[in-house]
């Protein structure tokens, strides 16, 4: 046999190399166990059984060696199928995950056509990802892998490294300060006005559907809890918000909102799909960007940025985590628009004075270095 370290020839069944002194991991049946590789908290290696290479793993070095011994003696490790592996993870977390998260997981668990009934140790995971990328958008594939990963970890199986499809930079949709005025006039008096105004106060749809008349006092909206769909598609209330910053108190900044409040009960009961359809018609008929309820939440951030609120304040009132990339992206975009408007005002000033002719002057041209 050869030493696993220096590769020199040593006597068969040696416990140590007589050249370099390296320990030789010896199993029963005169079988030398391959040196495991520790990755992602697991010890794993590949051994040959009946002419076929298989992966063996263990949470400890000892467990890895014992598993290799069992397999060599014919006591094969029992690996669950991918379908069973995912379901085990969902079942064990059913009392801790959000109803909407569980609902999404059940949809994801139906994917991976052709791999559901394979044992998790027999799957070529990169090929599985490639096949999924042919059927679904990059974000969908990445979300699906986001369920497979913890499922494999729960099964104590090493999570393989895979290349996931890249996400295209999404266009963040929202109304600017001029479009907001048009939108408010167009939606006034409609059934969608109340949910739209609540969204313009930075509320998420799940937060809006949880609000009751008791949630508002002294012109303050007290955001506590959310209403989401469960695995059966039924709307259910939950006490927890999306994250720790979501529970917040929002001052009512659009007076019209107070005129639309019902006398008691839930503030909004209209189905979200119905609201979405009506918003599309209102936006299209008024030549506005088509916005959803969530886009109106972003519109709150865009208006706050235009009015020169600090990013920290926007995050706090809107329930975003501090340093939110979404808020920062909106803030920068609105700031750049404001800069261009200010530069154009300055250009008009010089044109009126006759001191200098300025044409098509904007912030990008101001930033260019003068030619030498």
Secondary structure, 3 states (H helix, E strand, C coil): CECCCCCCECCCCCCECCCCCCECCEECCCEECCCCEEECCEEEEEEEECCEEEEEEECCHHHHHHHHHHHHCCCCCCCCEHHHHHHHHHHHCCCCCCHHHHHHHHHHCCCCCCCCCCEHHHCCHHHHHHHHHHHCCHHHHHHHHHHHHHHHHHCCCCCCCCCCCCCCCCCCCCCCHHHHHHHHHHHCCCCCHHHHHHHCCCCCHHHHCCCEHHHEECCEEEECCEEEECCCCCEEEECCCCCCCCCEEEECCCCHHHHCCCCCCECCCCCHHHHHHHHHHHHHHCCCCCCCHHHHHHHHHHHHHHCCCCHHHHHHHHCCCCCCHHHHHHHHHHHHHHHHHHHHHHHHHHHHHCCCCCCCCCHHHHCCCCCC
